[in-house]
């Protein structure tokens, strides 16, 4: 009976550990997706309000690119980290 309980505890801890490591990456992806969507909406609003070639639209395009770069860098870091684990 004690051996079965130990086995169940180890199995449960393994499952919780595996699920716990994937949740932060998903949360980051959701956060990035939301930030990109917001930056796109701000760009669209600036184009509608001030025009395609306005200074405000240009600023919003730069902000959108910055958000995409930051999110892309984080996304790449997660993939690099995953690849490191695959090789070990």
C-alpha positions in Angstrom: 0.0 0.0 0.0 2.8 2.4 0.9 4.5 1.7 -2.4 1.3 2.6 -4.3 0.9 5.9 -2.4 4.5 6.8 -3.2 4.0 6.0 -6.9 0.8 8.1 -7.0 2.6 11.0 -5.3 5.5 10.9 -7.7 3.1 10.7 -10.6 1.1 13.6 -9.4 4.2 15.8 -8.7 5.4 15.0 -12.2 2.1 16.0 -13.9 1.9 19.2 -11.8 5.5 20.0 -12.7 5.0 19.5 -16.4 1.8 21.5 -16.5 3.4 24.3 -14.4 6.3 24.8 -16.8 4.0 25.3 -19.8 1.6 27.7 -18.3 3.8 30.8 -18.1 4.8 30.5 -21.7 1.1 30.4 -22.7 0.4 33.4 -20.6 3.2 35.3 -22.3 1.9 34.3 -25.7 -1.6 35.6 -24.7 -0.2 38.8 -23.3 1.8 39.4 -26.5 -1.1 38.7 -28.7 -3.2 41.2 -26.8 -0.5 43.9 -26.9 0.0 43.4 -30.7 -3.8 43.6 -31.2 -4.0 46.8 -29.2 -1.1 48.3 -31.1 -2.7 47.4 -34.4 -6.0 49.0 -33.2 -4.1 52.2 -32.2 -2.5 52.3 -35.6 -5.8 51.9 -37.4 -7.3 54.6 -35.3 -4.4 57.0 -36.1 -4.7 56.3 -39.8 -8.5 56.9 -39.7 -8.1 60.1 -37.7 -4.9 61.7 -39.0 -4.2 60.0 -42.3 -2.0 57.2 -43.7 1.1 59.3 -43.9 0.6 61.4 -40.7 3.2 61.7 -37.9 0.9 60.0 -35.5 0.4 57.0 -37.9 4.1 56.8 -38.3 4.6 56.7 -34.5 1.9 54.0 -34.1 3.6 51.9 -36.8 6.9 52.1 -34.9 5.2 51.2 -31.7 3.6 48.2 -33.4 7.0 47.0 -34.7 8.5 47.4 -31.3 5.8 45.3 -29.7 6.2 42.6 -32.4 10.0 42.6 -31.9 9.7 42.3 -28.2 7.2 39.5 -28.4 9.1 37.8 -31.2 12.3 37.9 -29.0 10.4 36.4 -26.1 8.9 33.8 -28.3 12.2 32.9 -29.8 13.7 32.6 -26.3 11.1 30.1 -25.4 11.8 28.1 -28.5 15.6 28.2 -27.9 15.0 27.0 -24.3 12.8 24.2 -25.6 15.5 23.2 -28.1 18.1 23.1 -25.4 16.0 20.6 -23.5 15.5 18.5 -26.6 19.3 18.1 -27.1 20.0 16.9 -23.6 
